[in-house]
């Protein structure tokens, strides 16, 4: 079934989400590649094909190797490819995205807080929340990935 173009139907809503996206991509001290890595992992967890495609492309443009990119879903098993900060961000992204299952444990918070200062941890959590919101729009309204055969 064809679904509405959500950003055309609700331009005010799209603008509000755009403002959030602008903050997380330009208003934090988090490295751009880390933000896109978190965007990708959250999108993988949520099954948003459009966002997976978009952020994988962004990471390639920022110099991430194809080998590392392919191993993001199993980063625990390929931890040697990811920095301590990337590992902490990926673990936190998984914990926060799966909040209904994890309830964001004290252990997870402690692990993330050991790597990120208070402001960066709050901003990282906003990054995760923003991507979760965009994924819900992308999946609900069936945004198509840019990838071609």
N, C-alpha and C positions, 0 to 999 in steps of 0.2 A: 504494500500500500504506500502510495506517495505521501510524504509528510511535509508539513509546512516548512518554509525557510524561516527559522525562528528569529533571525536577526532582522529580517524585513517585517515580520509581524509585530515584533516588539523592539523597535529601534532604541527606545529608552533603556530597556533591559540590556540590549547588546552594548550600548554605550557604558552602562554601569559596569558590566563585566569587562569591557575594554579598559576602563579606568583601573580596575583591579589588576588586569594583565600588565598595564603600563607600570604600575607600582612594582610588581614583583620582578619585572625584567629591567627596570631602570632605577628604582628607588631603594634598592637594598645594596649591601656590600658583598653579597654572595656572587661568586664567579658565574658568568653567563653559562659556561659549559656545565657547571653543577646544576644550575636551574633547569637547563634542558634535559639533563640526565634524569632529574627527579620528574620532570614533566613526562618523559618517556616511560619511566618505570610505573608511575601512577596510571598512565594510559594503558599500559600492558595489563595491569591488575584489573582495570575496569573494562577492558576489551573494546576500546575506542580506536577503530581502524584509522580514522582520519587523523587523530592526534598522534598515534604511533608513527604513521607515515611522516607527518609534519615534523615531529621532534627528532626522529631518526635522521631526517634530511638536515635539520639544523645542526645536529651533532657532527655529521659528516662535514658540513661547511666549516665548523669550528675546529676541524682537524682530528676528530676521534677516528681511530682506525676501524675498519670493518670488522676485524677480529674481536675487538673489545665490544663494539656495538652489538654483535651477534650474541655475546655472552651476558648481556645485561639481565635477561630473565633468570639466569642461574649464577648471578654475581657471587653468591656465597661460595660456590665451587670454583670460581675463578678470581678469588679475592686478591690474588697477587697482581692482577691487572688494574685494580682500583685503589686509589689513595685512601688513607685513613678517613679523610673528610668525606670522600665519595661513599665509602662503605657506611659511615655513620648516617649520611643523608639518605641512602637507599634503605637502610634498616628503619629509619624514622618514617620515611615515606610509606613503607609497607605497614608499619604499626598504625599510623594515623589513618591511612586509607581504609584499613580493615578495622576501624574503630568498633564496629558492632561485635566483632569477634575478640579483639584484643583489649578493649577498654583502655588502651594506651597505658601500659603497665609502668610502674615506678622504675623497674629495671630498664625498660626501653628509654624512659625519660632520662635516667641517670647516664646511660650510655651516650645519648645524643648531647646532653649537657656537658659531658666530658670533652667533647670535640668542638662544640659551638658555644660561643658566648651567649648571654641572655638575648640580646637584640637579634643576633643571627639565627638563633633557634626559633624565636617568634617569627621572624621573616621567613625562615624555611617552612614553618608550619603554615603560614599564609600562602606560600608557593604551592604547597601540597593541597590546601583547601581550594585554591583557585583552579588548579588542574582538575580536581574532582568535580568542581562545578562545570567546567568546560566539557569534561568527559560526559557528564550527564546530559548536557545539551547535544553533544555530538552523537551519542548513542541513541537518545530519545528521538532525534529528528533525522537520524540516518545520514549524517554527513559522509560523503564519499571520499576516500583517500585519493591523493593526486597520482598515485602509482598507476602506470599503464602496463599492459602485458609485455 
